[in-house]
Amino acid sequence: MDPPCTSESIYNLIPNDSKEPPQPPRYTSVFRPAVKDDMKKFKTAMKTMGPAKVDVPSPKDFLKKHSKEKTLPPKKKFNRCVPKKPPVPLRTDHPVMGIQSGKNFINTNAADVIMGVAKKPKPIYVDKRTGDKHDLETSGLFPKYINKKDYGVTPEYICKRNEDVKKAQEEYDNYIQENLKKAAMKRLSDEEREAVLQGLKKNWEEVHKEFQSLSVFIDSIPKKIRKQKLEEEMKQLEHDISVIEKHKIIYIANK
């Protein structure tokens, strides 16, 4: 039986009024013509890389076979007639015989041993009960440094520097003395400086003893004033003592 024809289908009797919806228009930028004009205006051939500056190779200079291999040095003529070593002696050649020496090697060796200086044994140390020996000089146990001839001797450059410092100090002291004479200044001696320092310390002890004797409860204005005064005196004495101890050379004005 033949298949039914499509024109005889029952669905063809129903009118088909459906239509495909129209496609929306595609978006087009308003700057598209301006961009095309700019591309045509500024675009040039080989703008980024620049023109080719390398000469085009000639077709005749093509790469040949074995052209990049290393060439060997030129050959030298080899002469086999030139001997490199002395010839081997013949069977008929005999060594020189009958040569004798009158030297007595036994006596000579004995005399060399007797007259020679005894060899000093190499210092070693043993650190195990099995008797393993090690070199003492390279172990760090042998006092090599303190046995040097110049050990403990002040180097010459330090002596020279100390002399220069001493000379500079003397020149400075002379300069200060001259200026002090002009400015009527006097330098305190070591005894005077020590006496002033001991006097300041004694005064501080007296003020401190008086400060310790104050009452525990300070509830009046005179007591507060007394305490503040003692604290100021102690602080001033401590400052003077620190200044004198810090400076060994002190100058005072002559009256």
Secondary structure, 3 states (H helix, E strand, C coil): CCCCCHHHCHHHHCCCCCCCCCCCCCCCCCCHHHHHHHHHHHCCCCCCCCCCCCCCCCCCCCCCCCCCCCCCCCCCCCCCCCCCCCCCCCCCCCCCCCCCCCCCHHHHHHHHHHHCCCCCCCCEEECCCCCCEEECCCCCCCCCHHHCCCCCCCCHHHHHHHHHHHHHHHHHHHHHHHHHHHHCEEECCHHHHHHHHHHHHHHHHHHHHHHHCCCCCCCCHHHHHHHHHHHHHHHHHHHHHHHHHHCCCCEEECC
